[in-house]
Amino acid sequence: MADVVLLQQYLDGAVFETPEKIAVTDGNNSLCFRELSVLSSKMAHGLKARGVTRQDRVVICLQRSVSFLPSVLGILKADAIYVPLDHKTPAERWAYILEDAAPKVLICDSKTIPVAKDAMARIGVEIPLMVVCSQGEIQAEFAGEVMGLEATGCCDGSVPSYLNHENDLAYILYTSGSTGRPKGVMISHANVKAYIDWATDFFNIGS
């Protein structure tokens, strides 16, 4: 896939080649590449409707399930940067990372909403929430009310146009902070693609 520049383009190529092949499973639910593409595109359009633009940060705090990957890819499809947060992270660390990353939107699920709200209360900032429900469906919360897909602009499953380029950041990973405050390590699309190209060649990884 020599024409890949952005990470989300790996998915676009897989949808074209093997749309019904299983892309991700968590042992209970699975998504094929076509479903993964549609769900991630809905997330991207929903984020754009919330005002997310190129290189904005989006914090993602989800339990590990099939819903995680569509959310990550949706952030990338929205030209944005994802910032992963473990839901088991202490509240003080949560608050610091939210303040430091200054995300435009926070993606969570029903079980991580309380810790997200607690962290926002600690820093006195309201960040729009998008709530990922079972099997990747998306909702959003406004003024305490969780609203469905049609109200959040997440019905469009078409692949959006990409505005970012390979040197744009794909994600920011915060260090453990064992020697002080956590620091955000910035990783570009080109960084990850270089690793993927090396790994697939070195380990002779095929389809």
Phi and psi restraints in degrees (value plus and minus 20) as a CYANA .aco file:
   2 ALA   PHI     -87.7   -47.7
   2 ALA   PSI     -42.8    -2.8
   3 ASP   PHI    -105.5   -65.5
   3 ASP   PSI     -16.7    23.3
   4 VAL   PHI     -91.1   -51.1
   4 VAL   PSI     106.7   146.7
   5 VAL   PHI    -137.6   -97.6
   5 VAL   PSI     -61.3   -21.3
   6 LEU   PHI    -126.8   -86.8
   6 LEU   PSI     129.7   169.7
   7 LEU   PHI     -81.3   -41.3
   7 LEU   PSI     -57.4   -17.4
   8 GLN   PHI     -85.6   -45.6
   8 GLN   PSI     -36.9     3.1
   9 GLN   PHI     -92.5   -52.5
   9 GLN   PSI     -40.2    -0.2
  10 TYR   PHI     -81.2   -41.2
  10 TYR   PSI     -61.8   -21.8
  11 LEU   PHI     -85.7   -45.7
  11 LEU   PSI     -63.7   -23.7
  12 ASP   PHI     -77.9   -37.9
  12 ASP   PSI     -60.7   -20.7
  13 GLY   PHI     -87.3   -47.3
  13 GLY   PSI     -60.1   -20.1
  14 ALA   PHI     -86.6   -46.6
  14 ALA   PSI     -57.3   -17.3
  15 VAL   PHI     -83.2   -43.2
  15 VAL   PSI     -59.1   -19.1
  16 PHE   PHI     -88.3   -48.3
  16 PHE   PSI     -58.1   -18.1
  17 GLU   PHI    -106.3   -66.3
  17 GLU   PSI     -65.2   -25.2
  18 THR   PHI    -160.8  -120.8
  18 THR   PSI      50.0    90.0
  19 PRO   PHI     -81.0   -41.0
  19 PRO   PSI     -52.3   -12.3
  20 GLU   PHI    -116.5   -76.5
  20 GLU   PSI     -17.6    22.4
  21 LYS   PHI     -93.7   -53.7
  21 LYS   PSI     121.8   161.8
  22 ILE   PHI     -83.1   -43.1
  22 ILE   PSI     107.4   147.4
  23 ALA   PHI    -118.8   -78.8
  23 ALA   PSI     -59.6   -19.6
  24 VAL   PHI    -172.8  -132.8
  24 VAL   PSI     124.3   164.3
  25 THR   PHI    -164.8  -124.8
  25 THR   PSI     130.2   170.2
  26 ASP   PHI    -136.6   -96.6
  26 ASP   PSI      -7.3    32.7
  27 GLY   PHI      75.7   115.7
  27 GLY   PSI     -42.7    -2.7
  28 ASN   PHI    -132.8   -92.8
  28 ASN   PSI     -63.2   -23.2
  29 ASN   PHI    -147.7  -107.7
  29 ASN   PSI     133.3   173.3
  30 SER   PHI    -154.6  -114.6
  30 SER   PSI     135.7   175.7
  31 LEU   PHI    -150.4  -110.4
  31 LEU   PSI     115.0   155.0
  32 CYS   PHI    -103.7   -63.7
  32 CYS   PSI     152.4   192.4
  33 PHE   PHI     -81.8   -41.8
  33 PHE   PSI     -56.1   -16.1
  34 ARG   PHI     -84.4   -44.4
  34 ARG   PSI     -66.2   -26.2
  35 GLU   PHI     -84.6   -44.6
  35 GLU   PSI     -59.8   -19.8
  36 LEU   PHI     -81.8   -41.8
  36 LEU   PSI     -60.2   -20.2
  37 SER   PHI     -85.1   -45.1
  37 SER   PSI     -65.2   -25.2
  38 VAL   PHI     -84.1   -44.1
  38 VAL   PSI     -67.1   -27.1
  39 LEU   PHI     -84.4   -44.4
  39 LEU   PSI     -61.8   -21.8
  40 SER   PHI     -88.2   -48.2
  40 SER   PSI     -54.2   -14.2
  41 SER   PHI     -88.5   -48.5
  41 SER   PSI     -58.3   -18.3
  42 LYS   PHI     -81.4   -41.4
  42 LYS   PSI     -61.6   -21.6
  43 MET   PHI     -82.1   -42.1
  43 MET   PSI     -63.6   -23.6
  44 ALA   PHI     -80.5   -40.5
  44 ALA   PSI     -66.8   -26.8
  45 HIS   PHI     -85.1   -45.1
  45 HIS   PSI     -57.0   -17.0
  46 GLY   PHI     -84.6   -44.6
  46 GLY   PSI     -60.6   -20.6
  47 LEU   PHI     -85.8   -45.8
  47 LEU   PSI     -62.5   -22.5
  48 LYS   PHI     -81.9   -41.9
  48 LYS   PSI     -57.8   -17.8
  49 ALA   PHI     -85.9   -45.9
  49 ALA   PSI     -44.9    -4.9
  50 ARG   PHI    -105.7   -65.7
  50 ARG   PSI     -16.3    23.7
  51 GLY   PHI      75.3   115.3
  51 GLY   PSI     -12.4    27.6
  52 VAL   PHI     -92.5   -52.5
  52 VAL   PSI     109.6   149.6
  53 THR   PHI    -147.4  -107.4
  53 THR   PSI    -198.4  -158.4
  54 ARG   PHI     -72.4   -32.4
  54 ARG   PSI     107.2   147.2
  55 GLN   PHI      48.3    88.3
  55 GLN   PSI      -6.4    33.6
  56 ASP   PHI     -89.0   -49.0
  56 ASP   PSI     130.7   170.7
  57 ARG   PHI    -110.9   -70.9
  57 ARG   PSI     120.9   160.9
  58 VAL   PHI    -150.5  -110.5
  58 VAL   PSI      97.2   137.2
  59 VAL   PHI    -100.8   -60.8
  59 VAL   PSI     116.2   156.2
  60 ILE   PHI    -144.1  -104.1
  60 ILE   PSI     102.8   142.8
  61 CYS   PHI    -153.2  -113.2
  61 CYS   PSI      74.6   114.6
  62 LEU   PHI    -149.9  -109.9
  62 LEU   PSI     131.2   171.2
  63 GLN   PHI     -89.3   -49.3
  63 GLN   PSI     131.3   171.3
  64 ARG   PHI     -93.3   -53.3
  64 ARG   PSI      94.9   134.9
  65 SER   PHI    -177.4  -137.4
  65 SER   PSI    -195.6  -155.6
  66 VAL   PHI     -85.1   -45.1
  66 VAL   PSI     -34.8     5.2
  67 SER   PHI     -94.3   -54.3
  67 SER   PSI     -38.5     1.5
  68 PHE   PHI     -88.3   -48.3
  68 PHE   PSI     -68.7   -28.7
  69 LEU   PHI     -86.6   -46.6
  69 LEU   PSI     -62.5   -22.5
  70 PRO   PHI     -79.0   -39.0
  70 PRO   PSI     -53.0   -13.0
  71 SER   PHI     -90.0   -50.0
  71 SER   PSI     -64.7   -24.7
  72 VAL   PHI     -80.6   -40.6
  72 VAL   PSI     -68.9   -28.9
  73 LEU   PHI     -86.9   -46.9
  73 LEU   PSI     -52.7   -12.7
  74 GLY   PHI     -84.1   -44.1
  74 GLY   PSI     -59.1   -19.1
  75 ILE   PHI     -82.7   -42.7
  75 ILE   PSI     -65.0   -25.0
  76 LEU   PHI     -84.6   -44.6
  76 LEU   PSI     -59.5   -19.5
  77 LYS   PHI     -86.2   -46.2
  77 LYS   PSI     -41.7    -1.7
  78 ALA   PHI    -108.1   -68.1
  78 ALA   PSI      -9.5    30.5
  79 ASP   PHI      49.1    89.1
  79 ASP   PSI      -4.1    35.9
  80 ALA   PHI    -121.7   -81.7
  80 ALA   PSI    -198.6  -158.6
  81 ILE   PHI    -134.2   -94.2
  81 ILE   PSI     109.1   149.1
  82 TYR   PHI    -115.3   -75.3
  82 TYR   PSI     123.4   163.4
  83 VAL   PHI    -144.1  -104.1
  83 VAL   PSI      81.1   121.1
  84 PRO   PHI     -96.4   -56.4
  84 PRO   PSI     120.4   160.4
  85 LEU   PHI    -153.0  -113.0
  85 LEU   PSI     109.4   149.4
  86 ASP   PHI     -94.6   -54.6
  86 ASP   PSI     111.1   151.1
  87 HIS   PHI     -87.1   -47.1
  87 HIS   PSI     -32.4     7.6
  88 LYS   PHI    -109.6   -69.6
  88 LYS   PSI     -19.4    20.6
  89 THR   PHI     -83.0   -43.0
  89 THR   PSI     115.9   155.9
  90 PRO   PHI     -77.0   -37.0
  90 PRO   PSI     129.1   169.1
  91 ALA   PHI     -78.4   -38.4
  91 ALA   PSI     -56.9   -16.9
  92 GLU   PHI     -84.0   -44.0
  92 GLU   PSI     -61.7   -21.7
  93 ARG   PHI     -86.9   -46.9
  93 ARG   PSI     -63.1   -23.1
  94 TRP   PHI     -72.4   -32.4
  94 TRP   PSI     -72.4   -32.4
  95 ALA   PHI     -81.8   -41.8
  95 ALA   PSI     -62.8   -22.8
  96 TYR   PHI     -81.7   -41.7
  96 TYR   PSI     -65.6   -25.6
  97 ILE   PHI     -86.2   -46.2
  97 ILE   PSI     -60.5   -20.5
  98 LEU   PHI     -81.1   -41.1
  98 LEU   PSI     -61.7   -21.7
  99 GLU   PHI     -88.5   -48.5
  99 GLU   PSI     -59.5   -19.5
 100 ASP   PHI     -93.6   -53.6
 100 ASP   PSI     -63.0   -23.0
 101 ALA   PHI     -98.0   -58.0
 101 ALA   PSI     -45.4    -5.4
 102 ALA   PHI      27.6    67.6
 102 ALA   PSI      40.4    80.4
 103 PRO   PHI     -90.3   -50.3
 103 PRO   PSI     131.8   171.8
 104 LYS   PHI    -100.0   -60.0
 104 LYS   PSI     -52.4   -12.4
 105 VAL   PHI    -164.0  -124.0
 105 VAL   PSI     132.6   172.6
 106 LEU   PHI    -141.6  -101.6
 106 LEU   PSI     101.7   141.7
 107 ILE   PHI    -119.2   -79.2
 107 ILE   PSI     106.3   146.3
 108 CYS   PHI    -163.1  -123.1
 108 CYS   PSI    -195.8  -155.8
 109 ASP   PHI    -146.1  -106.1
 109 ASP   PSI    -198.0  -158.0
 110 SER   PHI     -79.5   -39.5
 110 SER   PSI     -49.9    -9.9
 111 LYS   PHI    -107.3   -67.3
 111 LYS   PSI     -36.3     3.7
 112 THR   PHI    -124.6   -84.6
 112 THR   PSI     -21.7    18.3
 113 ILE   PHI     -78.4   -38.4
 113 ILE   PSI     -66.4   -26.4
 114 PRO   PHI     -78.7   -38.7
 114 PRO   PSI     -63.9   -23.9
 115 VAL   PHI     -88.5   -48.5
 115 VAL   PSI     -53.4   -13.4
 116 ALA   PHI     -84.5   -44.5
 116 ALA   PSI     -65.5   -25.5
 117 LYS   PHI     -86.8   -46.8
 117 LYS   PSI     -56.7   -16.7
 118 ASP   PHI     -83.6   -43.6
 118 ASP   PSI     -63.3   -23.3
 119 ALA   PHI     -84.1   -44.1
 119 ALA   PSI     -60.8   -20.8
 120 MET   PHI     -85.4   -45.4
 120 MET   PSI     -57.6   -17.6
 121 ALA   PHI     -84.3   -44.3
 121 ALA   PSI     -55.2   -15.2
 122 ARG   PHI     -85.2   -45.2
 122 ARG   PSI     -54.4   -14.4
 123 ILE   PHI    -122.6   -82.6
 123 ILE   PSI     -20.1    19.9
 124 GLY   PHI      46.4    86.4
 124 GLY   PSI      16.5    56.5
 125 VAL   PHI    -148.5  -108.5
 125 VAL   PSI     117.7   157.7
 126 GLU   PHI    -121.8   -81.8
 126 GLU   PSI      99.4   139.4
 127 ILE   PHI    -134.0   -94.0
 127 ILE   PSI     109.8   149.8
 128 PRO   PHI     -76.2   -36.2
 128 PRO   PSI     115.5   155.5
 129 LEU   PHI    -122.5   -82.5
 129 LEU   PSI     118.1   158.1
 130 MET   PHI    -136.4   -96.4
 130 MET   PSI     106.6   146.6
 131 VAL   PHI    -126.4   -86.4
 131 VAL   PSI     100.6   140.6
 132 VAL   PHI    -111.4   -71.4
 132 VAL   PSI     103.4   143.4
 133 CYS   PHI    -119.7   -79.7
 133 CYS   PSI    -185.0  -145.0
 134 SER   PHI     -79.5   -39.5
 134 SER   PSI     118.5   158.5
 135 GLN   PHI      35.4    75.4
 135 GLN   PSI      13.6    53.6
 136 GLY   PHI      66.2   106.2
 136 GLY   PSI     -21.0    19.0
 137 GLU   PHI     -87.3   -47.3
 137 GLU   PSI     129.3   169.3
 138 ILE   PHI    -136.0   -96.0
 138 ILE   PSI     118.4   158.4
 139 GLN   PHI    -152.5  -112.5
 139 GLN   PSI     155.1   195.1
 140 ALA   PHI    -161.8  -121.8
 140 ALA   PSI     137.4   177.4
 141 GLU   PHI    -136.7   -96.7
 141 GLU   PSI     108.3   148.3
 142 PHE   PHI    -151.3  -111.3
 142 PHE   PSI     106.5   146.5
 143 ALA   PHI      31.8    71.8
 143 ALA   PSI      19.8    59.8
 144 GLY   PHI      63.1   103.1
 144 GLY   PSI     -21.8    18.2
 145 GLU   PHI    -128.6   -88.6
 145 GLU   PSI     105.6   145.6
 146 VAL   PHI    -102.7   -62.7
 146 VAL   PSI     104.4   144.4
 147 MET   PHI    -131.3   -91.3
 147 MET   PSI     131.7   171.7
 148 GLY   PHI    -101.5   -61.5
 148 GLY   PSI    -196.6  -156.6
 149 LEU   PHI     -77.5   -37.5
 149 LEU   PSI     -66.9   -26.9
 150 GLU   PHI     -83.7   -43.7
 150 GLU   PSI     -55.1   -15.1
 151 ALA   PHI     -95.4   -55.4
 151 ALA   PSI     -38.2     1.8
 152 THR   PHI    -123.4   -83.4
 152 THR   PSI     -19.1    20.9
 153 GLY   PHI      55.1    95.1
 153 GLY   PSI       2.7    42.7
 154 CYS   PHI    -125.5   -85.5
 154 CYS   PSI       5.1    45.1
 155 CYS   PHI    -109.0   -69.0
 155 CYS   PSI     -37.2     2.8
 156 ASP   PHI    -102.1   -62.1
 156 ASP   PSI      94.3   134.3
 157 GLY   PHI    -118.0   -78.0
 157 GLY   PSI     -11.6    28.4
 158 SER   PHI     -96.6   -56.6
 158 SER   PSI     128.4   168.4
 159 VAL   PHI     -89.6   -49.6
 159 VAL   PSI     103.6   143.6
 160 PRO   PHI     -94.2   -54.2
 160 PRO   PSI     143.2   183.2
 161 SER   PHI     -95.2   -55.2
 161 SER   PSI     119.3   159.3
 162 TYR   PHI    -116.2   -76.2
 162 TYR   PSI     113.5   153.5
 163 LEU   PHI    -128.6   -88.6
 163 LEU   PSI     -33.4     6.6
 164 ASN   PHI    -106.5   -66.5
 164 ASN   PSI     151.9   191.9
 165 HIS   PHI    -151.2  -111.2
 165 HIS   PSI     156.5   196.5
 166 GLU   PHI     -82.6   -42.6
 166 GLU   PSI     -45.7    -5.7
 167 ASN   PHI    -108.8   -68.8
 167 ASN   PSI     -22.5    17.5
 168 ASP   PHI     -89.6   -49.6
 168 ASP   PSI     134.4   174.4
 169 LEU   PHI     -92.3   -52.3
 169 LEU   PSI     122.3   162.3
 170 ALA   PHI    -118.0   -78.0
 170 ALA   PSI     -61.5   -21.5
 171 TYR   PHI    -175.1  -135.1
 171 TYR   PSI     142.3   182.3
 172 ILE   PHI    -142.8  -102.8
 172 ILE   PSI     102.6   142.6
 173 LEU   PHI    -131.0   -91.0
 173 LEU   PSI      99.0   139.0
 174 TYR   PHI    -102.6   -62.6
 174 TYR   PSI     115.1   155.1
 175 THR   PHI     -90.8   -50.8
 175 THR   PSI     151.7   191.7
 176 SER   PHI     -85.8   -45.8
 176 SER   PSI     -46.4    -6.4
 177 GLY   PHI      53.2    93.2
 177 GLY   PSI       4.4    44.4
 178 SER   PHI     -86.7   -46.7
 178 SER   PSI     -44.7    -4.7
 179 THR   PHI    -125.8   -85.8
 179 THR   PSI      -6.7    33.3
 180 GLY   PHI     135.3   175.3
 180 GLY   PSI    -171.3  -131.3
 181 ARG   PHI     -92.5   -52.5
 181 ARG   PSI     126.1   166.1
 182 PRO   PHI     -80.0   -40.0
 182 PRO   PSI     124.9   164.9
 183 LYS   PHI    -138.6   -98.6
 183 LYS   PSI     118.9   158.9
 184 GLY   PHI    -104.1   -64.1
 184 GLY   PSI      98.8   138.8
 185 VAL   PHI    -110.8   -70.8
 185 VAL   PSI     102.9   142.9
 186 MET   PHI    -116.4   -76.4
 186 MET   PSI     103.6   143.6
 187 ILE   PHI    -139.4   -99.4
 187 ILE   PSI     105.6   145.6
 188 SER   PHI    -111.0   -71.0
 188 SER   PSI     146.4   186.4
 189 HIS   PHI     -77.2   -37.2
 189 HIS   PSI     -63.1   -23.1
 190 ALA   PHI     -82.7   -42.7
 190 ALA   PSI     -58.2   -18.2
 191 ASN   PHI     -78.3   -38.3
 191 ASN   PSI     -68.7   -28.7
 192 VAL   PHI     -89.1   -49.1
 192 VAL   PSI     -62.1   -22.1
 193 LYS   PHI     -80.9   -40.9
 193 LYS   PSI     -59.8   -19.8
 194 ALA   PHI     -81.4   -41.4
 194 ALA   PSI     -60.2   -20.2
 195 TYR   PHI     -87.7   -47.7
 195 TYR   PSI     -63.6   -23.6
 196 ILE   PHI     -80.9   -40.9
 196 ILE   PSI     -64.8   -24.8
 197 ASP   PHI     -80.7   -40.7
 197 ASP   PSI     -63.0   -23.0
 198 TRP   PHI     -85.2   -45.2
 198 TRP   PSI     -67.2   -27.2
 199 ALA   PHI     -85.3   -45.3
 199 ALA   PSI     -62.4   -22.4
 200 THR   PHI     -86.0   -46.0
 200 THR   PSI     -53.1   -13.1
 201 ASP   PHI     -96.0   -56.0
 201 ASP   PSI     -67.3   -27.3
 202 PHE   PHI     -85.1   -45.1
 202 PHE   PSI     -61.9   -21.9
 203 PHE   PHI    -114.9   -74.9
 203 PHE   PSI     -15.7    24.3
 204 ASN   PHI      33.4    73.4
 204 ASN   PSI      32.4    72.4
 205 ILE   PHI    -103.2   -63.2
 205 ILE   PSI     105.6   145.6
 206 GLY   PHI    -124.5   -84.5
 206 GLY   PSI    -177.1  -137.1
